[in-house]
Amino acid sequence: MTKSKRQARRAWAAERRKHIRRGNLYHVEYQHDPGCAIYTRQRLCTCDPHRVLKDDRGRTLARIEGAGEYAPLELLGGAV
């Protein structure tokens, strides 16, 4: 299913609100493309990474594709 970046970002935010609860541990993975500049000295994302939310046991809770470049402050809520 093809989504716009805006729809994908909203879906990612909705999944975080749905699954993340205070006092629990979660892992967020950003799976970058091999050619992404995140792996260079600049350390800036130039790809469209897959975002994966996992619980403390490693089970996948949500996976979102197409939400745009990685921004380090996006998990702080409203920072992007």
WOQUIPE-V5552 format. One record per pair of residues at least 6 apart in sequence whose C-alpha atoms are under 7 Angstrom apart, sorted by sequence separation. I is the first residue (numbers start at 1). J is the second residue. If there is no record, write none. Layout:
I J
I J
//
This chain:
37 43
38 44
54 60
55 61
73 79
74 80
37 44
38 45
53 60
54 61
37 45
52 60
53 61
36 45
37 46
53 62
36 46
52 62
53 63
36 47
52 63
51 63
52 64
50 63
51 64
33 47
50 64
51 65
32 47
50 65
33 49
49 65
50 66
32 49
31 49
32 50
48 66
30 49
31 50
48 67
30 50
31 51
48 68
49 69
30 51
48 69
49 70
29 51
30 52
47 69
29 52
46 69
28 52
29 53
45 69
28 53
45 70
27 53
28 54
27 54
26 54
27 55
26 55
27 56
25 55
26 56
25 56
15 62
12 64
8 64
8 65
8 66
9 67
8 67
5 66
6 67
5 67
5 68
//
